[in-house]
Amino acid sequence: MEAAPRMIDHDLRRAVAETADVYEKVRHVIPRIEWAVHAPLICRIRELKRQRNAVILAHSYQTPEIFHGVADITGDSLALARRAAEVDAEVVVMCGVHFCRATPRPRPRWPTCSRYRTRP
């Protein structure tokens, strides 16, 4: 029986190529086969950040693809809260942990602030 040819989608190839710098940072913890799942998502998040003038803050405990792939500012909860006060962006996304003591508070110049929890 003949093996099926390996078909890779053009968008996936582009996403993998655009995120090659990130993969170099995380290749010791994320296998290449799994990178095909993360790369398109990282590309899309980066695109949305540009479109919406967004900044992503990520706690040190976040997964490698978030911490290295999409975060603009990283650190522990106190450092993130302090740095968030200096951010000049229309959208601020906080990728934190449920036990954060210090969290960024909405600033008056931020037009709206919505809080979403990823876990109950």
C-alpha positions as CSV (number, residue, x, y, z in Angstrom):
1,M,0.0,0.0,0.0
2,E,1.3,3.4,-1.0
3,A,1.7,6.1,1.7
4,A,-0.4,9.2,1.3
5,P,1.6,12.3,0.4
6,R,2.1,14.7,3.2
7,M,0.0,17.8,2.5
8,I,0.6,21.0,4.4
9,D,-1.7,23.9,4.1
10,H,-0.2,27.1,2.7
11,D,-1.5,29.1,5.7
12,L,0.0,26.7,8.1
13,R,3.4,26.9,6.4
14,R,3.2,30.7,6.5
15,A,2.3,30.6,10.2
16,V,5.1,28.2,11.1
17,A,7.6,30.4,9.1
18,E,6.4,33.6,10.8
19,T,6.7,32.1,14.3
20,A,10.1,30.4,13.8
21,D,11.7,32.9,16.2
22,V,9.3,31.9,18.9
23,Y,9.7,28.2,18.2
24,E,13.4,28.5,18.8
25,K,12.7,29.7,22.3
26,V,10.3,26.9,23.2
27,R,11.5,24.0,21.1
28,H,12.9,22.3,24.2
29,V,9.4,22.1,25.8
30,I,7.0,22.0,22.7
31,P,7.5,19.3,20.1
32,R,7.6,20.4,16.5
33,I,4.4,18.3,15.7
34,E,2.5,20.4,18.3
35,W,3.8,23.7,17.0
36,A,1.5,23.2,14.0
37,V,-1.4,23.8,16.4
38,H,0.1,26.8,18.1
39,A,1.7,28.7,15.2
40,P,-1.6,29.8,13.4
41,L,-3.1,30.9,16.7
42,I,0.0,33.0,17.6
43,C,-0.1,34.6,14.1
44,R,-3.8,35.4,14.5
45,I,-3.3,36.9,18.0
46,R,-0.4,39.0,16.8
47,E,-2.6,40.3,13.9
48,L,-5.4,41.2,16.3
49,K,-3.0,43.0,18.6
50,R,-1.9,45.2,15.7
51,Q,-5.5,45.8,14.5
52,R,-6.8,46.7,18.0
53,N,-3.8,48.5,19.4
54,A,-3.6,45.8,22.1
55,V,-1.0,44.8,24.7
56,I,-0.8,41.4,26.3
57,L,0.5,41.0,29.8
58,A,1.5,37.5,30.8
59,H,2.3,36.0,34.2
60,S,5.5,34.0,34.4
61,Y,3.4,30.9,35.0
62,Q,1.7,31.0,31.6
63,T,2.4,28.3,29.0
64,P,5.4,28.8,26.8
65,E,3.4,29.6,23.7
66,I,1.7,32.5,25.5
67,F,4.7,33.7,27.5
68,H,7.1,33.7,24.5
69,G,4.7,33.8,21.6
70,V,2.2,36.6,22.2
71,A,3.0,38.4,25.4
72,D,4.4,42.0,25.2
73,I,5.1,42.3,28.9
74,T,5.9,39.4,31.2
75,G,6.7,39.0,34.9
76,D,5.1,38.2,38.2
77,S,1.8,39.6,39.3
78,L,3.2,42.6,41.0
79,A,5.5,43.5,38.1
80,L,2.6,43.2,35.7
81,A,0.4,45.4,37.8
82,R,3.1,48.1,37.9
83,R,3.8,47.9,34.2
84,A,0.1,47.9,33.2
85,A,-0.1,51.4,34.7
86,E,2.4,52.6,32.0
87,V,0.7,50.9,29.1
88,D,-0.6,53.2,26.4
89,A,-3.0,50.9,24.5
90,E,-6.6,50.7,23.7
91,V,-6.9,47.1,24.8
92,V,-5.0,45.4,27.6
93,V,-5.2,41.7,27.9
94,M,-4.0,40.1,31.2
95,C,-3.0,36.5,31.0
96,G,-2.7,35.9,34.7
97,V,-3.2,33.1,37.3
98,H,-6.2,32.7,39.5
99,F,-4.2,33.4,42.7
100,C,-2.9,36.8,41.6
101,R,-2.8,39.3,44.5
102,A,-1.8,42.3,42.4
103,T,-3.8,42.8,39.3
104,P,-4.0,45.7,36.9
105,R,-6.9,48.0,37.6
106,P,-8.7,49.8,34.7
107,R,-7.3,53.3,34.1
108,P,-9.6,56.2,33.4
109,R,-8.2,56.6,29.9
110,W,-9.1,53.0,29.0
111,P,-12.5,53.3,27.3
112,T,-13.9,50.0,28.6
113,C,-12.7,47.2,30.7
114,S,-14.1,43.7,30.7
115,R,-13.0,40.9,32.8
116,Y,-13.2,37.4,31.5
117,R,-12.2,34.3,33.5
118,T,-10.9,31.3,31.7
119,R,-11.7,29.0,34.5
120,P,-14.7,28.9,36.9
